[in-house]
Amino acid sequence: MRVITGTARGVRLKTPEGLLTRPTSERVKEAVFSIIQFEVEGSRVLDLFAGTGQMGIEALSRGAAGAVFVDERRDACQLVRENLKRTRLAEKAQVVQGDFLTYLKSCRTTFDLIFLDPPYREDFLENALNSISEIDILSDRGIIICERPVEKGLEGTFSGLVRGKDYRYGKTWITLFRKG
C-alpha cells in the first residue's frame, strides 16, 4: 500500500498484521480520488474509521489543509502516527483514539471531506451518517465518501444530506453524499 500522488507520492505505508483492519484497495482509492480530485486542495478532512490512515494521508499528500484521524483501537492510532511520520505529513494531522460517536458528539469543527469506511459487519455507517447530519459538521461544499461491501445495502435518507451516485469497484460500493 502506497501513496499514489502528491508530496508523499510513492511512500509505502505500514499495514497492520491480522484481520482487524481492512485497508481500502489501491484500485478503490485511485477511483475515489479520481472522483473527488478537484475537492481536495485546501480541504479539511475527517478520516473517521482511520485504520491505517491511508485515505486521509492521500488527501494530505494531494494538498488538503489538515486532517483528523479517528479510530477506537490504540494499535490503529499508532499505525496512523507512524504512517504520518513516514510521509512527513504529521504537522497537518491530529490523531484521536476513541469511539466515533463520542468524537462526533464533541466535534466543533466542520469538514470538507469525510471518509467513512467502518467495519463492514456493523451498522456504524448508518449511525455515522445520522450523527454527521444531526450535528452538522459537513461544510456547505462538503462531501462524505462511504465505502461498503456490495452485499451491504445503504437504505433510507439522512436529514440534510443528498445522496449522490453509487460506484461499484469489484466487491466494494462507494457512495457519495453532499450537504442538502
Secondary structure as UniProt FT lines:
FT   TURN            7..10
FT   HELIX           26..35
FT   TURN            37..39
FT   TURN            41..42
FT   STRAND          44..47
FT   TURN            48..49
FT   TURN            51..52
FT   HELIX           54..61
FT   TURN            62..63
FT   STRAND          66..71
FT   HELIX           74..87
FT   HELIX           90..92
FT   STRAND          93..97
FT   HELIX           100..106
FT   STRAND          111..116
FT   TURN            120..121
FT   HELIX           124..135
FT   STRAND          138..149
FT   TURN            150..151
FT   TURN            159..160
FT   STRAND          161..169
FT   TURN            170..171
FT   STRAND          172..179
//
